[in-house]
Amino acid sequence: WGSSRLLLGTFNQKVFLPGGERDPTTGALLPEEGPFQKINHHRAVWQNQLLFEESALRFTIGAQQNRRREFEHGNTPELFFDLRSLHYDLKYFLSPADDWELTLGGNGMAQWSFNKAEEVLVPEYRLHDEGVFAFARKSLQRWEFSGGLRFDHRFVHGLEWRDEDDQPVFTDFRRNFQELSGSLGAAFLPDEHLSLKLNLSKGFRSPNIAELGSNGVHEGTFRYEVGNTDLQPERSYELDLSLLWTTPHLSLSVSPFLNIIDRFIFLEKLGAQAGGDSLILADGELLPVFRFTQNDARLWGGELSLDFHPHPLDWLHLEQRFSAVWAEQRNAPERFIPFIPPPRYDLELRLDLLRKHPHLRRFWLETDIEHHFAQNRALTAN
């Protein structure tokens, strides 16, 4: 008939950089005083599957609690985030006709976030979102077609927060986001060695709580971040191509893409009226102020990989990969976009030795090279 199982899990971690200080008389390591983080994550997930003659139903529901505390000194946290979540996922699989696969479903979640310390970066918030979708796949000789539609809705409520002097840190706001997204794809396999794929898609992303409501120091980044409650959801249109050619001793893959994003969200450094950077005094330091903003953007790039096993040297394995993403704003004086990684090249050389040794299952020597090129397309305004 199917299956049902309940999964329970807990994760507890203390994160810090060890100082390595020792007692001058005994030489013993001294206890770490800070700064450090304590993370406690608990979850319960109930997974179910019902099998019918020509279809199947899967349903998952779960609950989670994530408690993240940041300490400077002592046992009182400077930051304390308490996030509680409920989520569900429903999928119905069926085959209405030969060579057709259809999936119908919906999923969503609800979240409650609490600030339990004096320092805060994002407001307490309440969030719920839900989505429904349909996905179909059709096989036709050497062709395979797929497509899907999805509708999403999200509501987020950021709560007002005042400091100990009754000064407003966060204002109350409520936002609703909804959008239709979808994709169409095709794959062509002319023979056993070659595969060609094409995919067109329209995507959607709602602003997250940090982008909407931040107002505080982002520790570790040396900046003060300010959210923007007027942000609109991102909308993207993407074209993906893929070519894969494989033989017993050689594999070649080329995967270019083009992504047009309306209202792309990113951090922008604020300037002062008198010139220079806008600075704010926080925690005894002058920090530059960054604010979330958005503008239309264009991203393009791809990945090229080559995997080589020369015959008769089957013990030699050589794999090379090159990947790059280029991005720029459309119709803006500041052309580039921050936090875009530079082009990257990876090389892996492996020698598989003693492949048939009676006592060693596997023995190999491997060297890896990772090279990051210069990023000359930086947003220097930041």
C-alpha positions as CSV (number, residue, x, y, z in Angstrom):
1,W,0.0,0.0,0.0
2,G,2.9,2.3,0.6
3,S,4.9,3.5,3.5
4,S,5.0,5.9,6.4
5,R,7.9,7.0,8.6
6,L,8.6,9.6,11.2
7,L,12.1,11.2,11.4
8,L,13.3,13.0,14.5
9,G,16.6,14.9,14.6
10,T,18.6,17.3,16.6
11,F,21.8,19.2,15.8
12,N,23.8,21.1,18.4
13,Q,27.0,23.0,17.6
14,K,29.4,25.5,19.1
15,V,31.3,27.6,16.5
16,F,34.4,29.6,17.3
17,L,38.0,30.4,16.2
18,P,40.3,28.8,18.8
19,G,42.8,31.2,20.3
20,G,45.1,28.6,21.6
21,E,45.9,30.4,24.8
22,R,47.6,28.3,27.6
23,D,48.0,28.6,31.3
24,P,51.5,29.9,31.9
25,T,52.1,27.6,34.9
26,T,50.6,24.3,33.7
27,G,50.6,24.7,29.9
28,A,47.0,23.6,29.8
29,L,44.7,25.1,27.2
30,L,42.5,27.8,28.6
31,P,38.7,27.8,28.0
32,E,37.6,29.9,25.1
33,E,35.9,33.1,26.2
34,G,34.6,34.3,22.9
35,P,33.4,35.3,20.5
36,F,31.4,32.2,19.6
37,Q,28.1,30.9,18.4
38,K,25.8,28.2,19.7
39,I,23.4,26.6,17.3
40,N,20.6,24.2,18.3
41,H,18.4,22.8,15.5
42,H,15.5,20.3,16.2
43,R,13.2,18.8,13.6
44,A,10.4,16.3,13.2
45,V,9.4,15.1,9.7
46,W,6.5,12.7,8.8
47,Q,6.8,11.2,5.3
48,N,4.0,9.2,3.7
49,Q,3.6,7.4,0.4
50,L,0.5,5.7,-1.0
51,L,0.7,3.5,-4.0
52,F,-2.2,2.9,-6.4
53,E,-2.4,0.9,-9.6
54,E,-1.2,3.6,-12.0
55,S,-0.4,6.5,-9.7
56,A,1.2,7.4,-6.4
57,L,0.7,10.0,-3.7
58,R,3.4,11.5,-1.5
59,F,2.8,13.7,1.5
60,T,5.3,15.2,3.9
61,I,4.8,17.5,6.9
62,G,7.4,18.8,9.2
63,A,8.2,21.1,12.1
64,Q,11.6,22.7,12.9
65,Q,13.1,25.0,15.5
66,N,16.4,26.8,15.0
67,R,18.0,28.7,17.9
68,R,21.1,30.7,17.0
69,R,23.0,32.6,19.8
70,E,26.0,34.8,19.4
71,F,28.2,35.5,22.4
72,E,31.0,38.1,22.8
73,H,31.9,37.3,26.4
74,G,30.3,35.4,29.2
75,N,27.0,33.4,29.0
76,T,24.6,36.2,27.9
77,P,24.1,36.2,24.1
78,E,24.4,39.4,22.2
79,L,22.2,38.1,19.4
80,F,19.6,35.4,19.8
81,F,17.5,34.3,16.9
82,D,14.7,31.8,17.5
83,L,13.0,30.6,14.2
84,R,10.1,28.1,14.2
85,S,8.8,26.6,11.0
86,L,6.1,24.3,9.8
87,H,6.2,23.0,6.2
88,Y,4.3,20.6,4.0
89,D,4.7,19.1,0.6
90,L,2.1,17.2,-1.5
91,K,2.8,15.4,-4.8
92,Y,0.5,13.2,-6.9
93,F,2.2,11.2,-9.7
94,L,0.3,9.6,-12.6
95,S,0.6,8.4,-16.2
96,P,-2.5,9.5,-18.1
97,A,-1.2,8.0,-21.4
98,D,1.7,6.0,-22.8
99,D,5.0,7.8,-22.5
100,W,3.4,10.6,-20.5
101,E,4.3,11.5,-16.9
102,L,2.3,14.0,-14.9
103,T,3.0,15.4,-11.5
104,L,0.5,17.6,-9.6
105,G,1.2,19.1,-6.2
106,G,1.5,21.9,-3.7
107,N,3.8,23.0,-0.9
108,G,4.3,25.7,1.6
109,M,5.4,26.8,5.0
110,A,4.7,29.0,7.9
111,Q,7.4,30.7,10.0
112,W,7.6,32.6,13.3
113,S,10.8,34.4,14.1
114,F,11.7,35.9,17.6
115,N,14.5,38.2,18.8
116,K,15.5,37.3,22.3
117,A,18.6,39.5,22.9
118,E,19.4,43.2,23.0
119,E,21.1,43.4,19.7
120,V,19.0,42.8,16.6
121,L,19.7,42.8,12.8
122,V,16.3,41.9,11.4
123,P,12.8,42.3,12.9
124,E,10.7,39.6,14.4
125,Y,8.4,38.4,11.6
126,R,5.5,36.1,10.7
127,L,5.6,34.5,7.2
128,H,3.5,32.0,5.3
129,D,3.7,31.0,1.7
130,E,2.0,28.5,-0.5
131,G,2.3,27.3,-4.1
132,V,0.6,24.9,-6.5
133,F,2.2,23.4,-9.6
134,A,1.8,21.0,-12.5
135,F,4.7,19.3,-14.4
136,A,4.5,17.0,-17.4
137,R,7.0,14.9,-19.3
138,K,6.6,13.3,-22.7
139,S,9.0,10.8,-24.4
140,L,8.9,10.5,-28.2
141,Q,11.6,8.3,-29.8
142,R,14.8,10.2,-29.5
143,W,13.1,13.3,-28.1
144,E,12.0,14.1,-24.6
145,F,9.8,17.2,-23.8
146,S,9.0,18.6,-20.4
147,G,7.1,21.6,-19.1
148,G,5.5,23.0,-15.9
149,L,3.6,25.8,-14.4
150,R,3.6,27.1,-10.8
151,F,1.7,29.8,-8.8
152,D,3.2,31.1,-5.6
153,H,1.9,33.5,-2.9
154,R,3.8,34.8,0.1
155,F,2.8,37.0,3.0
156,V,5.3,38.5,5.4
157,H,4.6,40.6,8.4
158,G,7.6,42.5,10.0
159,L,6.8,43.5,13.6
160,E,7.6,46.9,15.2
161,W,10.6,46.8,17.6
162,R,11.8,49.6,20.0
163,D,15.1,49.7,21.9
164,E,15.5,50.2,25.6
165,D,15.1,54.0,25.1
166,D,11.8,53.4,23.3
167,Q,13.3,54.5,20.0
168,P,12.0,52.7,16.9
169,V,14.4,50.3,15.4
170,F,12.0,48.5,13.1
171,T,8.6,49.7,11.8
172,D,5.7,47.5,11.3
173,F,5.1,46.4,7.7
174,R,3.1,43.9,5.7
175,R,3.7,42.7,2.2
176,N,2.1,40.3,-0.2
177,F,3.8,38.7,-3.2
178,Q,2.4,36.5,-5.8
179,E,3.6,35.4,-9.3
180,L,3.2,32.7,-12.0
181,S,6.3,30.9,-13.2
182,G,7.0,28.1,-15.6
183,S,9.4,26.3,-17.9
184,L,9.6,24.5,-21.2
185,G,12.4,22.1,-22.1
186,A,13.4,19.6,-24.8
187,A,16.2,17.0,-25.0
188,F,17.4,15.4,-28.2
189,L,19.5,12.2,-28.2
190,P,20.5,11.5,-31.9
191,D,22.8,8.6,-30.8
192,E,24.4,7.0,-27.8
193,H,27.2,9.6,-27.7
194,L,25.5,12.9,-28.2
195,S,22.9,14.8,-26.1
196,L,21.4,18.2,-26.8
197,K,19.2,20.1,-24.4
198,L,17.3,23.4,-24.5
199,N,15.3,25.0,-21.6
200,L,13.3,28.2,-21.4
201,S,12.0,29.4,-18.0
202,K,10.4,32.2,-16.2
203,G,11.3,32.5,-12.5
204,F,10.2,34.5,-9.5
205,R,11.8,35.3,-6.1
206,S,10.3,37.3,-3.2
207,P,12.5,39.6,-1.2
208,N,13.6,37.9,2.1
209,I,13.3,39.4,5.5
210,A,16.9,40.7,5.6
211,E,16.3,42.5,2.3
212,L,13.0,44.0,3.5
213,G,13.7,44.8,7.1
214,S,17.4,44.8,8.1
215,N,18.5,47.7,10.4
216,G,21.7,46.8,12.2
217,V,25.4,45.7,12.1
218,H,26.1,42.6,10.1
219,E,28.8,41.1,12.2
220,G,31.8,39.8,10.2
221,T,31.2,41.9,7.2
222,F,32.1,45.4,8.7
223,R,29.0,47.1,7.4
224,Y,25.6,48.4,8.6
225,E,22.7,47.0,6.6
226,V,19.4,48.8,6.0
227,G,16.5,47.0,4.4
228,N,13.9,48.4,2.0
229,T,10.3,47.6,2.6
230,D,9.4,48.9,-0.9
231,L,11.3,46.1,-2.8
232,Q,9.4,44.3,-5.5
233,P,9.9,40.6,-6.3
234,E,12.5,39.6,-8.8
235,R,11.3,38.2,-12.1
236,S,13.7,36.3,-14.4
237,Y,13.7,34.9,-17.9
238,E,16.4,32.3,-18.6
239,L,17.6,30.4,-21.6
240,D,19.8,27.3,-21.0
241,L,21.6,25.2,-23.6
242,S,23.6,22.0,-23.0
243,L,25.7,19.8,-25.3
244,L,27.1,16.6,-23.9
245,W,29.3,14.3,-26.0
246,T,30.6,11.1,-24.4
247,T,32.8,8.2,-25.5
248,P,34.5,5.5,-23.4
249,H,37.6,7.6,-23.1
250,L,36.4,11.2,-23.5
251,S,33.5,13.4,-22.3
252,L,32.9,17.0,-23.4
253,S,30.2,19.2,-21.9
254,V,29.3,22.8,-22.9
255,S,26.5,24.6,-21.0
256,P,25.9,28.3,-21.8
257,F,23.1,30.4,-20.3
258,L,21.5,33.8,-20.5
259,N,19.4,35.2,-17.6
260,I,17.4,38.5,-17.8
261,I,16.3,39.6,-14.3
262,D,13.8,42.4,-13.7
263,R,14.2,44.2,-10.4
264,F,17.4,42.3,-9.3
265,I,18.1,42.9,-5.6
266,F,21.5,43.8,-4.3
267,L,23.4,45.8,-1.6
268,E,24.4,49.4,-2.5
269,K,26.7,51.5,-0.4
270,L,25.1,54.8,0.5
271,G,27.0,58.1,-0.1
272,A,27.1,61.1,2.2
273,Q,25.6,64.4,1.2
274,A,29.0,66.1,1.6
275,G,30.7,63.4,-0.5
276,G,32.4,60.1,0.5
277,D,30.8,57.2,2.2
278,S,27.8,57.4,4.6
279,L,29.0,56.3,8.0
280,I,27.1,55.4,11.2
281,L,28.4,54.9,14.7
282,A,27.5,51.5,16.0
283,D,29.1,49.4,18.7
284,G,31.8,52.1,19.1
285,E,32.8,51.9,15.5
286,L,32.2,54.0,12.4
287,L,30.7,51.6,9.8
288,P,29.8,52.2,6.1
289,V,26.1,52.0,5.5
290,F,24.7,49.6,2.8
291,R,21.0,49.6,1.7
292,F,19.2,47.0,-0.3
293,T,18.1,48.3,-3.7
294,Q,17.1,46.8,-7.1
295,N,17.5,47.3,-10.8
296,D,17.1,45.4,-14.0
297,A,20.1,43.1,-14.7
298,R,21.5,40.7,-17.2
299,L,23.6,37.7,-16.4
300,W,25.3,35.3,-18.9
301,G,28.0,32.7,-18.8
302,G,28.3,29.0,-18.7
303,E,30.5,26.0,-18.0
304,L,32.9,24.0,-20.1
305,S,34.2,20.6,-18.9
306,L,36.5,18.0,-20.4
307,D,37.0,14.5,-18.9
308,F,39.8,12.5,-20.5
309,H,40.8,8.8,-20.0
310,P,43.4,8.1,-22.7
311,H,43.5,4.5,-24.0
312,P,45.4,2.3,-23.2
313,L,46.3,4.4,-20.1
314,D,43.0,3.7,-18.3
315,W,44.6,4.4,-15.0
316,L,45.1,8.1,-16.0
317,H,42.2,10.4,-15.3
318,L,42.3,14.1,-16.4
319,E,39.3,16.4,-15.8
320,Q,39.2,20.1,-16.6
321,R,36.4,22.6,-15.9
322,F,36.0,26.3,-16.7
323,S,33.1,28.3,-15.4
324,A,32.2,32.0,-15.7
325,V,29.4,34.4,-14.9
326,W,29.2,37.9,-16.2
327,A,26.6,40.4,-15.0
328,E,25.7,44.0,-15.5
329,Q,22.9,46.3,-14.7
330,R,20.6,47.4,-17.6
331,N,20.0,51.2,-18.1
332,A,22.0,52.3,-15.1
333,P,25.1,54.5,-14.7
334,E,26.7,51.9,-12.4
335,R,27.2,49.1,-14.9
336,F,28.3,46.2,-12.8
337,I,26.7,44.1,-10.0
338,P,28.4,43.4,-6.6
339,F,29.3,39.9,-5.3
340,I,29.6,38.2,-8.8
341,P,32.4,35.5,-8.6
342,P,35.3,35.7,-11.1
343,P,35.9,33.1,-13.8
344,R,37.3,29.9,-12.4
345,Y,39.4,27.0,-13.7
346,D,39.6,23.6,-12.1
347,L,42.0,20.8,-13.0
348,E,42.0,17.3,-11.5
349,L,44.7,14.8,-12.3
350,R,44.3,11.3,-10.8
351,L,46.4,8.1,-11.1
352,D,44.5,5.0,-10.2
353,L,47.2,2.5,-9.0
354,L,47.0,-1.1,-7.9
355,R,43.5,-1.5,-9.3
356,K,43.6,-5.3,-9.1
357,H,45.7,-5.7,-5.9
358,P,44.5,-8.6,-3.8
359,H,44.6,-6.7,-0.5
360,L,43.9,-3.1,-1.4
361,R,40.5,-2.3,-2.8
362,R,41.7,1.0,-4.3
363,F,44.8,3.2,-4.2
364,W,45.3,6.4,-6.1
365,L,47.3,9.6,-6.3
366,E,45.5,12.8,-7.0
367,T,46.4,16.5,-7.5
368,D,43.9,19.4,-7.9
369,I,44.4,22.9,-9.1
370,E,41.9,25.6,-8.6
371,H,42.5,29.0,-10.2
372,H,40.3,32.1,-9.8
373,F,40.9,34.8,-12.4
374,A,40.9,38.5,-11.7
375,Q,37.5,40.1,-11.3
376,N,37.7,43.3,-13.4
377,R,33.9,43.9,-13.5
378,A,33.4,45.0,-9.9
379,L,30.9,47.6,-8.8
380,T,33.5,50.2,-7.7
381,A,30.7,52.5,-6.4
382,N,30.6,50.1,-3.5
